[in-house]
């Protein structure tokens, strides 16, 4: 019984880390505000729904110009899109 619990905990721990958001490696310097991130992405054709700070970068929920929902990870210093995933 004890071994089953340990095995389940190990499986859960390993599987949850695979689905976690990436840790962002960002440039050095002053971070831009959420408003600046939103304005920058709107200029690129995104319809921004939500912006939040997550693990060193901005996590942005948006729609592309073709209507597809995406989750973006944005460098807070350079505003470069580090990763883009479809929702």
N, CA, C and O atoms as CSV, one atom per row, in Angstrom:
chain,resi,resn,atom,element,x,y,z
A,1,UNK,N,N,0.824,-1.196,0.000
A,1,UNK,CA,C,0.000,0.000,0.000
A,1,UNK,C,C,0.868,1.259,0.000
A,1,UNK,O,O,0.613,2.204,-0.747
A,2,UNK,N,N,1.884,1.257,0.839
A,2,UNK,CA,C,2.784,2.408,0.929
A,2,UNK,C,C,3.507,2.624,-0.397
A,2,UNK,O,O,3.677,3.763,-0.834
A,3,UNK,N,N,3.932,1.542,-1.037
A,3,UNK,CA,C,4.644,1.630,-2.317
A,3,UNK,C,C,3.732,2.209,-3.408
A,3,UNK,O,O,4.200,2.967,-4.258
A,4,UNK,N,N,2.451,1.865,-3.396
A,4,UNK,CA,C,1.508,2.405,-4.381
A,4,UNK,C,C,1.371,3.915,-4.228
A,4,UNK,O,O,1.323,4.638,-5.223
A,5,UNK,N,N,1.308,4.394,-2.986
A,5,UNK,CA,C,1.193,5.832,-2.745
A,5,UNK,C,C,2.424,6.571,-3.246
A,5,UNK,O,O,2.307,7.621,-3.878
A,6,UNK,N,N,3.591,6.034,-2.968
A,6,UNK,CA,C,4.845,6.647,-3.411
A,6,UNK,C,C,4.893,6.681,-4.935
A,6,UNK,O,O,5.286,7.690,-5.521
A,7,UNK,N,N,4.500,5.594,-5.573
A,7,UNK,CA,C,4.504,5.515,-7.031
A,7,UNK,C,C,3.548,6.548,-7.625
A,7,UNK,O,O,3.904,7.232,-8.585
A,8,UNK,N,N,2.350,6.670,-7.075
A,8,UNK,CA,C,1.382,7.649,-7.578
A,8,UNK,C,C,1.884,9.078,-7.397
A,8,UNK,O,O,1.706,9.916,-8.281
A,9,UNK,N,N,2.501,9.355,-6.271
A,9,UNK,CA,C,3.051,10.698,-6.038
A,9,UNK,C,C,4.153,10.998,-7.044
A,9,UNK,O,O,4.210,12.102,-7.586
A,10,UNK,N,N,5.018,10.040,-7.298
A,10,UNK,CA,C,6.113,10.238,-8.258
A,10,UNK,C,C,5.566,10.466,-9.671
A,10,UNK,O,O,6.048,11.342,-10.389
A,11,UNK,N,N,4.584,9.696,-10.060
A,11,UNK,CA,C,3.991,9.852,-11.399
A,11,UNK,C,C,3.342,11.221,-11.525
A,11,UNK,O,O,3.501,11.893,-12.545
A,12,UNK,N,N,2.618,11.638,-10.502
A,12,UNK,CA,C,1.972,12.951,-10.540
A,12,UNK,C,C,3.007,14.069,-10.619
A,12,UNK,O,O,2.845,15.012,-11.393
A,13,UNK,N,N,4.049,13.969,-9.837
A,13,UNK,CA,C,5.085,15.010,-9.829
A,13,UNK,C,C,5.772,15.113,-11.186
A,13,UNK,O,O,6.021,16.218,-11.668
A,14,UNK,N,N,6.076,13.996,-11.798
A,14,UNK,CA,C,6.735,14.010,-13.101
A,14,UNK,C,C,5.806,14.508,-14.196
A,14,UNK,O,O,6.232,15.258,-15.075
A,15,UNK,N,N,4.556,14.106,-14.156
A,15,UNK,CA,C,3.633,14.508,-15.217
A,15,UNK,C,C,3.238,15.973,-15.092
A,15,UNK,O,O,3.050,16.635,-16.112
A,16,UNK,N,N,3.108,16.495,-13.894
A,16,UNK,CA,C,2.702,17.893,-13.748
A,16,UNK,C,C,3.794,18.846,-14.200
A,16,UNK,O,O,3.491,19.942,-14.671
A,17,UNK,N,N,5.055,18.459,-14.068
A,17,UNK,CA,C,6.129,19.338,-14.520
A,17,UNK,C,C,6.184,19.417,-16.045
A,17,UNK,O,O,6.670,20.406,-16.594
A,18,UNK,N,N,5.700,18.400,-16.721
A,18,UNK,CA,C,5.695,18.409,-18.182
A,18,UNK,C,C,4.670,19.397,-18.727
A,18,UNK,O,O,4.827,19.906,-19.837
A,19,UNK,N,N,3.618,19.671,-17.952
A,19,UNK,CA,C,2.568,20.565,-18.414
A,19,UNK,C,C,2.695,21.983,-17.852
A,19,UNK,O,O,1.864,22.841,-18.150
A,20,UNK,N,N,3.703,22.230,-17.062
A,20,UNK,CA,C,3.876,23.552,-16.468
A,20,UNK,C,C,4.333,24.555,-17.518
A,20,UNK,O,O,4.937,24.190,-18.526
A,21,UNK,N,N,4.033,25.834,-17.260
A,21,UNK,CA,C,4.484,26.863,-18.188
A,21,UNK,C,C,6.002,26.984,-18.117
A,21,UNK,O,O,6.591,26.737,-17.064
A,22,UNK,N,N,6.634,27.354,-19.207
A,22,UNK,CA,C,8.096,27.392,-19.232
A,22,UNK,C,C,8.650,28.502,-18.357
A,22,UNK,O,O,8.016,29.543,-18.183
A,23,UNK,N,N,9.824,28.280,-17.814
A,23,UNK,CA,C,10.519,29.334,-17.068
A,23,UNK,C,C,11.201,30.204,-18.116
A,23,UNK,O,O,11.974,29.706,-18.935
A,24,UNK,N,N,10.926,31.461,-18.089
A,24,UNK,CA,C,11.418,32.355,-19.127
A,24,UNK,C,C,12.827,32.839,-18.823
A,24,UNK,O,O,13.126,33.282,-17.714
A,25,UNK,N,N,13.670,32.745,-19.814
A,25,UNK,CA,C,15.005,33.337,-19.752
A,25,UNK,C,C,14.886,34.686,-20.441
A,25,UNK,O,O,14.723,34.753,-21.659
A,26,UNK,N,N,14.968,35.753,-19.669
A,26,UNK,CA,C,14.708,37.076,-20.214
A,26,UNK,C,C,15.965,37.932,-20.246
A,26,UNK,O,O,16.948,37.663,-19.556
A,27,UNK,N,N,15.902,38.970,-21.067
A,27,UNK,CA,C,17.011,39.904,-21.199
A,27,UNK,C,C,17.139,40.724,-19.915
A,27,UNK,O,O,16.183,40.848,-19.151
A,28,UNK,N,N,18.317,41.274,-19.689
A,28,UNK,CA,C,18.555,42.124,-18.524
A,28,UNK,C,C,18.118,43.543,-18.849
A,28,UNK,O,O,18.315,44.026,-19.964
A,29,UNK,N,N,17.527,44.200,-17.872
A,29,UNK,CA,C,17.111,45.580,-18.052
A,29,UNK,C,C,15.768,45.825,-17.407
A,29,UNK,O,O,15.186,44.917,-16.814
A,30,UNK,N,N,15.266,47.046,-17.515
A,30,UNK,CA,C,13.973,47.377,-16.901
A,30,UNK,C,C,12.812,46.734,-17.664
A,30,UNK,O,O,12.781,46.730,-18.895
A,31,UNK,N,N,11.876,46.201,-16.914
A,31,UNK,CA,C,10.705,45.563,-17.520
A,31,UNK,C,C,9.708,46.598,-18.009
A,31,UNK,O,O,9.557,47.666,-17.416
A,32,UNK,N,N,9.036,46.267,-19.092
A,32,UNK,CA,C,7.958,47.093,-19.623
A,32,UNK,C,C,6.690,46.806,-18.814
A,32,UNK,O,O,6.587,45.765,-18.165
A,33,UNK,N,N,5.737,47.720,-18.856
A,33,UNK,CA,C,4.477,47.535,-18.132
A,33,UNK,C,C,3.535,46.635,-18.936
A,33,UNK,O,O,3.763,46.377,-20.118
A,34,UNK,N,N,2.489,46.171,-18.286
A,34,UNK,CA,C,1.478,45.364,-18.969
A,34,UNK,C,C,0.805,46.167,-20.087
A,34,UNK,O,O,0.439,45.610,-21.122
A,35,UNK,N,N,0.647,47.460,-19.878
A,35,UNK,CA,C,0.037,48.313,-20.904
A,35,UNK,C,C,0.937,48.392,-22.136
A,35,UNK,O,O,0.445,48.386,-23.264
A,36,UNK,N,N,2.253,48.466,-21.926
A,36,UNK,CA,C,3.187,48.501,-23.057
A,36,UNK,C,C,3.181,47.184,-23.818
A,36,UNK,O,O,3.264,47.169,-25.046
A,37,UNK,N,N,3.084,46.074,-23.083
A,37,UNK,CA,C,3.004,44.752,-23.718
A,37,UNK,C,C,1.745,44.667,-24.573
A,37,UNK,O,O,1.789,44.223,-25.720
A,38,UNK,N,N,0.619,45.099,-24.001
A,38,UNK,CA,C,-0.655,45.069,-24.724
A,38,UNK,C,C,-0.581,45.914,-25.997
A,38,UNK,O,O,-0.998,45.466,-27.065
A,39,UNK,N,N,-0.053,47.132,-25.886
A,39,UNK,CA,C,0.043,48.019,-27.058
A,39,UNK,C,C,0.948,47.418,-28.133
A,39,UNK,O,O,0.634,47.485,-29.322
A,40,UNK,N,N,2.067,46.833,-27.718
A,40,UNK,CA,C,3.016,46.238,-28.665
A,40,UNK,C,C,2.364,45.071,-29.421
A,40,UNK,O,O,2.516,44.953,-30.637
A,41,UNK,N,N,1.639,44.213,-28.696
A,41,UNK,CA,C,1.004,43.061,-29.340
A,41,UNK,C,C,-0.156,43.483,-30.236
A,41,UNK,O,O,-0.395,42.856,-31.268
A,42,UNK,N,N,-0.873,44.524,-29.862
A,42,UNK,CA,C,-1.953,45.033,-30.723
A,42,UNK,C,C,-1.382,45.553,-32.038
A,42,UNK,O,O,-1.994,45.383,-33.093
A,43,UNK,N,N,-0.211,46.185,-31.980
A,43,UNK,CA,C,0.453,46.641,-33.209
A,43,UNK,C,C,0.797,45.469,-34.127
A,43,UNK,O,O,0.842,45.626,-35.347
A,44,UNK,N,N,1.041,44.292,-33.540
A,44,UNK,CA,C,1.377,43.096,-34.315
A,44,UNK,C,C,0.133,42.333,-34.770
A,44,UNK,O,O,0.252,41.289,-35.411
A,45,UNK,N,N,-1.062,42.843,-34.447
A,45,UNK,CA,C,-2.297,42.222,-34.927
A,45,UNK,C,C,-2.984,41.298,-33.943
A,45,UNK,O,O,-3.942,40.622,-34.316
A,46,UNK,N,N,-2.533,41.245,-32.704
A,46,UNK,CA,C,-3.173,40.405,-31.690
A,46,UNK,C,C,-4.286,41.178,-30.998
A,46,UNK,O,O,-4.188,42.390,-30.804
A,47,UNK,N,N,-5.344,40.467,-30.628
A,47,UNK,CA,C,-6.403,41.021,-29.783
A,47,UNK,C,C,-6.138,40.474,-28.380
A,47,UNK,O,O,-6.422,39.309,-28.103
A,48,UNK,N,N,-5.605,41.299,-27.512
A,48,UNK,CA,C,-5.160,40.864,-26.186
A,48,UNK,C,C,-6.353,40.755,-25.246
A,48,UNK,O,O,-7.148,41.686,-25.116
A,49,UNK,N,N,-6.462,39.595,-24.590
A,49,UNK,CA,C,-7.547,39.338,-23.640
A,49,UNK,C,C,-7.085,39.528,-22.195
A,49,UNK,O,O,-7.787,40.130,-21.383
A,50,UNK,N,N,-5.886,39.005,-21.884
A,50,UNK,CA,C,-5.401,39.037,-20.505
A,50,UNK,C,C,-3.882,38.992,-20.505
A,50,UNK,O,O,-3.270,38.286,-21.307
A,51,UNK,N,N,-3.273,39.762,-19.588
A,51,UNK,CA,C,-1.826,39.769,-19.419
A,51,UNK,C,C,-1.532,39.540,-17.941
A,51,UNK,O,O,-2.106,40.200,-17.075
A,52,UNK,N,N,-0.624,38.589,-17.659
A,52,UNK,CA,C,-0.211,38.394,-16.274
A,52,UNK,C,C,1.267,38.038,-16.235
A,52,UNK,O,O,1.820,37.512,-17.201
A,53,UNK,N,N,1.891,38.329,-15.116
A,53,UNK,CA,C,3.303,38.019,-14.937
A,53,UNK,C,C,3.412,36.585,-14.447
A,53,UNK,O,O,2.717,36.186,-13.513
A,54,UNK,N,N,4.297,35.801,-15.087
A,54,UNK,CA,C,4.423,34.397,-14.729
A,54,UNK,C,C,5.853,33.921,-14.932
A,54,UNK,O,O,6.357,33.909,-16.055
A,55,UNK,N,N,6.502,33.530,-13.847
A,55,UNK,CA,C,7.836,32.933,-13.885
A,55,UNK,C,C,8.848,33.760,-14.670
A,55,UNK,O,O,9.622,33.220,-15.460
A,56,UNK,N,N,8.839,35.061,-14.451
A,56,UNK,CA,C,9.843,35.909,-15.067
A,56,UNK,C,C,9.469,36.523,-16.402
A,56,UNK,O,O,10.226,37.335,-16.935
A,57,UNK,N,N,8.320,36.158,-16.955
A,57,UNK,CA,C,7.908,36.767,-18.221
A,57,UNK,C,C,6.418,37.050,-18.163
A,57,UNK,O,O,5.746,36.694,-17.195
A,58,UNK,N,N,5.906,37.690,-19.203
A,58,UNK,CA,C,4.472,37.934,-19.283
A,58,UNK,C,C,3.804,36.767,-19.992
A,58,UNK,O,O,4.276,36.297,-21.028
A,59,UNK,N,N,2.704,36.310,-19.422
A,59,UNK,CA,C,1.868,35.284,-20.032
A,59,UNK,C,C,0.642,36.018,-20.566
A,59,UNK,O,O,-0.090,36.648,-19.802
A,60,UNK,N,N,0.423,35.939,-21.863
A,60,UNK,CA,C,-0.628,36.722,-22.511
A,60,UNK,C,C,-1.613,35.776,-23.194
A,60,UNK,O,O,-1.223,34.875,-23.936
A,61,UNK,N,N,-2.887,36.002,-22.926
A,61,UNK,CA,C,-3.942,35.268,-23.609
A,61,UNK,C,C,-4.516,36.212,-24.652
A,61,UNK,O,O,-4.945,37.321,-24.332
A,62,UNK,N,N,-4.519,35.766,-25.900
A,62,UNK,CA,C,-4.911,36.655,-26.996
A,62,UNK,C,C,-5.507,35.860,-28.152
A,62,UNK,O,O,-5.548,34.630,-28.136
A,63,UNK,N,N,-5.968,36.604,-29.152
A,63,UNK,CA,C,-6.409,36.017,-30.424
A,63,UNK,C,C,-5.527,36.593,-31.518
A,63,UNK,O,O,-5.219,37.785,-31.533
A,64,UNK,N,N,-5.125,35.713,-32.438
A,64,UNK,CA,C,-4.392,36.178,-33.605
A,64,UNK,C,C,-5.365,36.832,-34.571
A,64,UNK,O,O,-6.579,36.754,-34.387
A,65,UNK,N,N,-4.832,37.475,-35.596
A,65,UNK,CA,C,-5.684,38.154,-36.585
A,65,UNK,C,C,-6.587,37.175,-37.335
A,65,UNK,O,O,-7.626,37.570,-37.864
A,66,UNK,N,N,-6.186,35.878,-37.384
A,66,UNK,CA,C,-7.027,34.872,-38.050
A,66,UNK,C,C,-8.073,34.254,-37.115
A,66,UNK,O,O,-8.778,33.321,-37.500
A,67,UNK,N,N,-8.171,34.786,-35.867
A,67,UNK,CA,C,-9.195,34.350,-34.927
A,67,UNK,C,C,-8.789,33.220,-33.997
A,67,UNK,O,O,-9.571,32.848,-33.121
A,68,UNK,N,N,-7.602,32.663,-34.153
A,68,UNK,CA,C,-7.147,31.551,-33.324
A,68,UNK,C,C,-6.718,32.063,-31.952
A,68,UNK,O,O,-5.958,33.026,-31.851
A,69,UNK,N,N,-7.219,31.403,-30.879
A,69,UNK,CA,C,-6.818,31.756,-29.525
A,69,UNK,C,C,-5.404,31.233,-29.269
A,69,UNK,O,O,-5.083,30.093,-29.607
A,70,UNK,N,N,-4.565,32.077,-28.670
A,70,UNK,CA,C,-3.185,31.690,-28.374
A,70,UNK,C,C,-2.797,32.132,-26.972
A,70,UNK,O,O,-3.379,33.048,-26.390
A,71,UNK,N,N,-1.790,31.444,-26.457
A,71,UNK,CA,C,-1.151,31.815,-25.203
A,71,UNK,C,C,0.285,32.177,-25.559
A,71,UNK,O,O,1.013,31.362,-26.126
A,72,UNK,N,N,0.688,33.389,-25.231
A,72,UNK,CA,C,2.017,33.884,-25.577
A,72,UNK,C,C,2.845,34.066,-24.319
A,72,UNK,O,O,2.324,34.459,-23.275
A,73,UNK,N,N,4.134,33.780,-24.421
A,73,UNK,CA,C,5.081,34.089,-23.359
A,73,UNK,C,C,5.993,35.165,-23.921
A,73,UNK,O,O,6.677,34.953,-24.922
A,74,UNK,N,N,5.999,36.335,-23.261
A,74,UNK,CA,C,6.657,37.522,-23.792
A,74,UNK,C,C,7.756,37.983,-22.838
A,74,UNK,O,O,7.543,38.081,-21.629
A,75,UNK,N,N,8.932,38.263,-23.398
A,75,UNK,CA,C,10.042,38.809,-22.626
A,75,UNK,C,C,9.646,40.202,-22.139
A,75,UNK,O,O,9.293,41.047,-22.962
A,76,UNK,N,N,9.690,40.476,-20.830
A,76,UNK,CA,C,9.237,41.766,-20.316
A,76,UNK,C,C,10.175,42.931,-20.622
A,76,UNK,O,O,9.796,44.087,-20.437
A,77,UNK,N,N,11.382,42.648,-21.084
A,77,UNK,CA,C,12.348,43.704,-21.389
A,77,UNK,C,C,12.319,44.060,-22.876
A,77,UNK,O,O,12.213,45.232,-23.237
A,78,UNK,N,N,12.414,43.041,-23.737
A,78,UNK,CA,C,12.487,43.272,-25.187
A,78,UNK,C,C,11.129,43.189,-25.878
A,78,UNK,O,O,10.988,43.627,-27.020
A,79,UNK,N,N,10.134,42.633,-25.198
A,79,UNK,CA,C,8.784,42.390,-25.722
A,79,UNK,C,C,8.780,41.353,-26.847
A,79,UNK,O,O,7.821,41.276,-27.615
A,80,UNK,N,N,9.832,40.569,-26.946
A,80,UNK,CA,C,9.908,39.488,-27.930
A,80,UNK,C,C,9.024,38.326,-27.472
A,80,UNK,O,O,9.004,37.980,-26.291
A,81,UNK,N,N,8.291,37.725,-28.421
A,81,UNK,CA,C,7.480,36.547,-28.109
A,81,UNK,C,C,8.429,35.357,-28.009
A,81,UNK,O,O,9.073,34.977,-28.986
A,82,UNK,N,N,8.506,34.772,-26.808
A,82,UNK,CA,C,9.412,33.656,-26.560
A,82,UNK,C,C,8.794,32.315,-26.944
A,82,UNK,O,O,9.482,31.397,-27.391
A,83,UNK,N,N,7.486,32.228,-26.760
A,83,UNK,CA,C,6.789,30.983,-27.069
A,83,UNK,C,C,5.339,31.312,-27.370
A,83,UNK,O,O,4.761,32.208,-26.755
A,84,UNK,N,N,4.742,30.584,-28.324
A,84,UNK,CA,C,3.341,30.777,-28.696
A,84,UNK,C,C,2.682,29.415,-28.768
A,84,UNK,O,O,3.142,28.529,-29.488
A,85,UNK,N,N,1.587,29.248,-28.009
A,85,UNK,CA,C,0.862,27.995,-28.000
A,85,UNK,C,C,-0.607,28.255,-28.326
A,85,UNK,O,O,-1.174,29.264,-27.906
A,86,UNK,N,N,-1.209,27.349,-29.068
A,86,UNK,CA,C,-2.655,27.449,-29.315
A,86,UNK,C,C,-3.373,26.993,-28.065
A,86,UNK,O,O,-2.937,26.053,-27.399
A,87,UNK,N,N,-4.462,27.649,-27.747
A,87,UNK,CA,C,-5.267,27.245,-26.570
A,87,UNK,C,C,-6.160,26.101,-26.914
A,87,UNK,O,O,-6.909,25.625,-26.061
